[in-house]
Amino acid sequence: MKIIILGAGQVGTSVAENLVSEANDITVVDLEPARLAALQDRFDLRTIVGNAASPSVLKSAGAEDADLLIAVTQSDQTNLCACKIAHTLFNLPTRIARVRSTDYIEHPELLDERNFAVDFSICPEQIVTDHIVKLIEFPEALQVLEFAGGMVSLVAVRAYEGGPLVGHQLSDMRKHLPQIDARIAAIYRRDTPIIPEGNTVIEADDEVFCLAATKDIRRVMRELRRMDKAVKRIMIAGGGNIGYRLAKAIEDHYQVKVIEFNKRRAEWLATHLHHTLVLQGDATDEDLLESENIDDMDLFLALTNDDENNIMSALLAKRMGARRVVALINRRAYVDLVQSGAIDIAISPALVSIGSLLAHVRRGDVAAVHSLRRGAAEALELVAHGDEKSSQVVGRRIEELPVIKGATIGCIVRREDGPGEGADGPNVAREGRYKVLIAHHDTVIQANDHVIVFVVSKRLVPRVEKLFQVGLGFF
């Protein structure tokens, strides 16, 4: 696929890194030569220095025969203009734009083909905010991801000594949860993936990825991890885009404090947040944290634009008694370093938001993609199409499918045409006209099923995509 990426910032770089590894023809456009030089040193791609909203620059980037435009510069106006130009002048088939301003998000008609011609818009700040909200709802989890419109959840937890399933085989899960079916999609032990089998034994400190119907996920997590007390008091360091969005989203349900260094921004926050205490100061100020009772905080979130500041404030908050700390970290190299220490969760904004883009680049019908394990693994929601003649998966039991070592089919979401009633076994959860089927060896995949697949390595993704592609004879 021939792809043009506009913007070589954190998001653009992360997109380029993910797509180059999948043998795509990539061209990156940015105004900063130094950024582009750094990209070319690391990856096999083409770069162009120039204004991303200039027709001549887009033409030089190959817009005339490109398959996909991803506009992720820091400027909404540049991204929107680039999409419009790509559509009007070059008839570029698919156009994705990063849109940060809520003004555009609240008026989606501005993005349609008659106006800015954006096929799909993403707001990384909102995606990260939604991700953090889920972590607040599930304080025991390392990662919480949703599929099939929220009907299925994939949760990563660290198994603890004394947990009901720790020291037992996975096949024992049915004894503990006779009315609920769940699937352990993957286990990481000392950063090494283990393909789960019925006789696999869970050990303390294993990082376990568990897939189940969203309504059942808390009960399943209880088998692996001691349930923390509910979060009530939250302190946010940084009142920027993400800090403000998060405070706005949670202030009606939690006791929230925001620390913002910039006085004018703090005053703006105080007028736009109605149930949040806004403090003007430095989140690494020990006296300030102590005076605001940091030791009573259930959760401390370091969400400034400065990685080092986030790391230091989170470490300080943890040392001073905050129960759980989370740090937003842009530099990928830092994420692995800090998460194994005192910081409970390190969030990479680029990795959290990359899945929304990848779903539009993957071959075949991919409804959702989530990046896992700091980008090393992935979970995909693929739609099965075709029939038994044209498809390698439709009409076949899972045990009959070609084996891709490291890829696990976790569950299936199936739409029903009937009234949606009747007695199913414990491996079925219903929601409206859909049902969630936890995958077993004899489960048969049907046309239009949404199949959720976990892959322990990104290198396996092309093989999984190929498996779900429909033969040309079907069309």
FENHUKA-V645986 format. One record per residue. N is the residue number from 0. RES is the residue in three letters. SS is DSSP state (2 for helix, 1 for strand, 0 for the rest). NEAR is the number of other C-alpha atoms within 12 Angstrom. D_FIRST is the distance of its C-alpha to the first C-alpha in whole Angstrom. Layout:
n:res:ss:near:d_first
N:RES:SS:NEAR:D_FIRST
N:RES:SS:NEAR:D_FIRST
//
This chain:
n:res:ss:near:d_first
0:MET:0:22:0
1:LYS:1:29:4
2:ILE:1:40:6
3:ILE:1:50:10
4:ILE:1:50:12
5:LEU:1:52:16
6:GLY:0:42:19
7:ALA:0:37:19
8:GLY:0:31:22
9:GLN:2:29:22
10:VAL:2:38:19
11:GLY:2:40:17
12:THR:2:40:18
13:SER:2:36:17
14:VAL:2:44:14
15:ALA:2:44:13
16:GLU:2:35:15
17:ASN:2:33:13
18:LEU:2:38:10
19:VAL:2:29:10
20:SER:0:23:12
21:GLU:0:27:10
22:ALA:0:20:8
23:ASN:0:28:5
24:ASP:1:26:6
25:ILE:1:38:8
26:THR:1:45:11
27:VAL:1:52:14
28:VAL:1:49:17
29:ASP:1:39:21
30:LEU:0:25:24
31:GLU:0:22:25
32:PRO:2:19:25
33:ALA:2:17:26
34:ARG:2:23:23
35:LEU:2:31:21
36:ALA:2:23:23
37:ALA:2:20:23
38:LEU:2:32:19
39:GLN:2:24:19
40:ASP:2:14:22
41:ARG:2:17:20
42:PHE:0:27:16
43:ASP:0:24:14
44:LEU:0:30:13
45:ARG:1:29:14
46:THR:1:38:16
47:ILE:1:34:18
48:VAL:1:27:22
49:GLY:0:25:23
50:ASN:0:29:23
51:ALA:0:45:20
52:ALA:0:34:22
53:SER:0:28:23
54:PRO:2:25:21
55:SER:2:22:22
56:VAL:2:27:20
57:LEU:2:40:17
58:LYS:2:27:17
59:SER:2:24:17
60:ALA:0:36:14
61:GLY:0:30:12
62:ALA:0:40:13
63:GLU:0:26:14
64:ASP:0:24:10
65:ALA:0:29:8
66:ASP:0:28:6
67:LEU:1:40:8
68:LEU:1:52:11
69:ILE:1:52:13
70:ALA:1:50:16
71:VAL:0:47:18
72:THR:0:37:21
73:GLN:0:27:25
74:SER:0:24:26
75:ASP:2:32:25
76:GLN:2:25:26
77:THR:2:31:24
78:ASN:2:42:21
79:LEU:2:42:22
80:CYS:2:35:23
81:ALA:2:43:19
82:CYS:2:48:18
83:LYS:2:37:21
84:ILE:2:32:20
85:ALA:2:44:17
86:HIS:2:33:18
87:THR:2:22:21
88:LEU:2:21:20
89:PHE:2:27:17
90:ASN:0:23:16
91:LEU:0:31:13
92:PRO:0:30:12
93:THR:1:32:12
94:ARG:1:43:14
95:ILE:1:43:15
96:ALA:1:47:18
97:ARG:1:44:20
98:VAL:0:37:24
99:ARG:0:28:27
100:SER:0:25:30
101:THR:2:18:31
102:ASP:2:14:32
103:TYR:2:25:29
104:ILE:2:22:28
105:GLU:0:12:32
106:HIS:0:14:31
107:PRO:2:22:28
108:GLU:2:16:29
109:LEU:2:21:28
110:LEU:2:31:24
111:ASP:0:23:24
112:GLU:0:23:23
113:ARG:0:15:26
114:ASN:0:20:26
115:PHE:0:32:23
116:ALA:0:32:21
117:VAL:0:39:19
118:ASP:0:32:17
119:PHE:1:33:18
120:SER:1:37:20
121:ILE:1:40:21
122:CYS:0:37:24
123:PRO:2:34:24
124:GLU:2:34:27
125:GLN:2:30:28
126:ILE:2:33:26
127:VAL:2:35:28
128:THR:2:32:31
129:ASP:2:29:30
130:HIS:2:34:29
131:ILE:2:43:33
132:VAL:2:32:35
133:LYS:2:28:34
134:LEU:2:32:35
135:ILE:2:37:38
136:GLU:2:27:39
137:PHE:0:33:38
138:PRO:0:36:40
139:GLU:0:35:40
140:ALA:0:39:36
141:LEU:0:39:34
142:GLN:1:40:31
143:VAL:1:39:31
144:LEU:1:44:28
145:GLU:1:32:28
146:PHE:1:35:26
147:ALA:2:33:26
148:GLY:2:18:28
149:GLY:2:21:30
150:MET:0:32:32
151:VAL:1:40:31
152:SER:1:41:31
153:LEU:1:48:30
154:VAL:1:46:32
155:ALA:1:39:32
156:VAL:1:40:36
157:ARG:1:36:38
158:ALA:0:35:41
159:TYR:0:25:44
160:GLU:0:19:47
161:GLY:0:18:49
162:GLY:0:26:47
163:PRO:0:28:48
164:LEU:0:33:45
165:VAL:1:28:45
166:GLY:0:24:46
167:HIS:0:25:46
168:GLN:1:21:44
169:LEU:2:33:41
170:SER:2:23:43
171:ASP:2:24:45
172:MET:2:33:43
173:ARG:2:22:44
174:LYS:2:16:48
175:HIS:2:23:47
176:LEU:0:26:45
177:PRO:0:16:47
178:GLN:0:18:46
179:ILE:0:31:42
180:ASP:0:37:39
181:ALA:0:44:37
182:ARG:1:43:34
183:ILE:1:48:34
184:ALA:1:40:30
185:ALA:1:41:30
186:ILE:1:40:33
187:TYR:1:30:33
188:ARG:1:22:36
189:ARG:0:15:36
190:ASP:0:19:32
191:THR:1:18:32
192:PRO:1:25:30
193:ILE:1:29:33
194:ILE:0:29:31
195:PRO:0:30:34
196:GLU:0:21:36
197:GLY:0:19:40
198:ASN:0:15:42
199:THR:0:24:40
200:VAL:1:26:42
201:ILE:1:39:41
202:GLU:0:28:42
203:ALA:0:26:43
204:ASP:0:24:41
205:ASP:0:32:38
206:GLU:1:35:35
207:VAL:1:46:34
208:PHE:1:45:31
209:CYS:1:48:33
210:LEU:1:47:32
211:ALA:1:45:34
212:ALA:1:43:35
213:THR:2:33:35
214:LYS:2:24:39
215:ASP:2:31:39
216:ILE:2:37:38
217:ARG:2:32:41
218:ARG:2:28:43
219:VAL:2:39:40
220:MET:2:44:40
221:ARG:2:29:44
222:GLU:0:36:44
223:LEU:0:41:42
224:ARG:0:35:43
225:ARG:0:26:46
226:MET:0:23:45
227:ASP:0:20:46
228:LYS:0:16:48
229:ALA:0:20:46
230:VAL:0:29:45
231:LYS:0:24:47
232:ARG:1:33:47
233:ILE:1:42:44
234:MET:1:48:44
235:ILE:1:52:41
236:ALA:1:51:41
237:GLY:0:43:39
238:GLY:0:42:39
239:GLY:0:29:36
240:ASN:2:26:33
241:ILE:2:33:33
242:GLY:2:43:36
243:TYR:2:36:37
244:ARG:2:33:35
245:LEU:2:41:36
246:ALA:2:42:40
247:LYS:2:33:39
248:ALA:2:25:38
249:ILE:2:32:40
250:GLU:0:28:44
251:ASP:0:16:45
252:HIS:0:20:45
253:TYR:0:27:46
254:GLN:1:26:48
255:VAL:1:36:46
256:LYS:1:44:46
257:VAL:1:46:44
258:ILE:1:42:45
259:GLU:1:36:43
260:PHE:0:28:44
261:ASN:0:22:44
262:LYS:2:18:47
263:ARG:2:17:46
264:ARG:2:25:43
265:ALA:2:29:45
266:GLU:2:21:47
267:TRP:2:19:44
268:LEU:2:33:44
269:ALA:2:25:47
270:THR:2:16:47
271:HIS:2:19:44
272:LEU:0:27:44
273:HIS:0:20:47
274:HIS:0:21:48
275:THR:1:32:47
276:LEU:1:29:49
277:VAL:1:36:47
278:LEU:1:31:49
279:GLN:1:27:48
280:GLY:0:27:48
281:ASP:0:27:47
282:ALA:0:41:45
283:THR:0:30:46
284:ASP:0:24:50
285:GLU:2:24:52
286:ASP:2:16:55
287:LEU:2:23:52
288:LEU:2:34:51
289:GLU:2:21:54
290:SER:2:15:56
291:GLU:0:29:53
292:ASN:0:22:53
293:ILE:2:38:50
294:ASP:2:25:52
295:ASP:2:24:52
296:MET:0:30:48
297:ASP:0:32:46
298:LEU:1:43:43
299:PHE:1:50:42
300:LEU:1:52:39
301:ALA:1:48:38
302:LEU:0:45:35
303:THR:0:36:36
304:ASN:0:27:33
305:ASP:0:21:35
306:ASP:2:29:34
307:GLU:2:23:37
308:ASN:2:27:39
309:ASN:2:37:38
310:ILE:2:40:38
311:MET:2:31:42
312:SER:2:39:43
313:ALA:2:46:41
314:LEU:2:33:43
315:LEU:2:34:46
316:ALA:2:44:46
317:LYS:2:34:46
318:ARG:2:23:49
319:MET:0:28:51
320:GLY:0:24:50
321:ALA:0:33:47
322:ARG:0:34:47
323:ARG:0:40:43
324:VAL:1:45:41
325:VAL:1:46:37
326:ALA:1:45:35
327:LEU:1:46:32
328:ILE:0:38:30
329:ASN:0:32:28
330:ARG:0:29:28
331:ARG:2:28:26
332:ALA:2:16:29
333:TYR:2:24:31
334:VAL:2:31:30
335:ASP:2:23:31
336:LEU:2:18:34
337:VAL:2:29:36
338:GLN:2:27:35
339:SER:0:18:37
340:GLY:0:19:40
341:ALA:0:26:42
342:ILE:0:36:39
343:ASP:0:36:38
344:ILE:1:43:35
345:ALA:1:41:32
346:ILE:1:43:30
347:SER:0:41:26
348:PRO:2:41:25
349:ALA:2:39:22
350:LEU:2:42:21
351:VAL:2:42:23
352:SER:2:38:21
353:ILE:2:40:17
354:GLY:2:39:18
355:SER:2:34:18
356:LEU:2:43:14
357:LEU:2:40:13
358:ALA:0:31:14
359:HIS:0:33:12
360:VAL:0:38:8
361:ARG:0:34:10
362:ARG:0:26:9
363:GLY:0:29:13
364:ASP:0:29:15
365:VAL:1:36:16
366:ALA:1:32:19
367:ALA:1:35:19
368:VAL:1:40:18
369:HIS:1:41:21
370:SER:1:38:20
371:LEU:1:36:24
372:ARG:2:37:26
373:ARG:2:37:25
374:GLY:2:34:21
375:ALA:0:27:22
376:ALA:1:34:22
377:GLU:1:40:20
378:ALA:1:48:21
379:LEU:1:47:19
380:GLU:1:44:21
381:LEU:1:41:19
382:VAL:1:38:20
383:ALA:0:38:22
384:HIS:0:31:22
385:GLY:0:27:23
386:ASP:0:25:27
387:GLU:0:21:28
388:LYS:0:18:27
389:SER:0:21:23
390:SER:0:30:23
391:GLN:0:29:23
392:VAL:0:39:25
393:VAL:0:31:26
394:GLY:0:25:30
395:ARG:0:22:30
396:ARG:1:20:32
397:ILE:2:28:30
398:GLU:2:19:32
399:GLU:2:18:31
400:LEU:0:25:27
401:PRO:0:19:26
402:VAL:0:18:27
403:ILE:0:26:24
404:LYS:0:21:26
405:GLY:0:29:25
406:ALA:1:34:24
407:THR:1:44:26
408:ILE:1:43:26
409:GLY:1:41:29
410:CYS:1:45:29
411:ILE:1:44:29
412:VAL:1:43:29
413:ARG:1:34:30
414:ARG:1:23:32
415:GLU:0:20:35
416:ASP:0:11:36
417:GLY:0:12:40
418:PRO:0:13:42
419:GLY:0:18:41
420:GLU:0:16:44
421:GLY:0:12:45
422:ALA:0:11:46
423:ASP:0:16:43
424:GLY:0:16:43
425:PRO:0:21:43
426:ASN:0:30:39
427:VAL:1:33:38
428:ALA:1:34:38
429:ARG:1:31:38
430:GLU:1:24:37
431:GLY:0:17:38
432:ARG:0:17:36
433:TYR:1:28:34
434:LYS:1:35:35
435:VAL:1:44:33
436:LEU:1:39:34
437:ILE:1:41:34
438:ALA:0:34:32
439:HIS:0:26:35
440:HIS:0:20:34
441:ASP:0:15:36
442:THR:0:27:34
443:VAL:1:27:32
444:ILE:0:39:29
445:GLN:0:29:29
446:ALA:0:29:26
447:ASN:0:27:25
448:ASP:0:35:26
449:HIS:1:39:24
450:VAL:1:44:24
451:ILE:1:46:24
452:VAL:1:46:23
453:PHE:1:43:24
454:VAL:1:39:22
455:VAL:0:36:24
456:SER:0:30:21
457:LYS:2:32:17
458:ARG:2:23:17
459:LEU:2:27:18
460:VAL:2:40:15
461:PRO:2:26:13
462:ARG:2:24:16
463:VAL:2:41:17
464:GLU:2:34:14
465:LYS:2:23:15
466:LEU:2:30:18
467:PHE:2:39:18
468:GLN:0:29:16
469:VAL:0:26:18
470:GLY:0:20:19
471:LEU:2:12:19
472:GLY:2:12:22
473:PHE:2:13:22
474:PHE:0:12:21
//
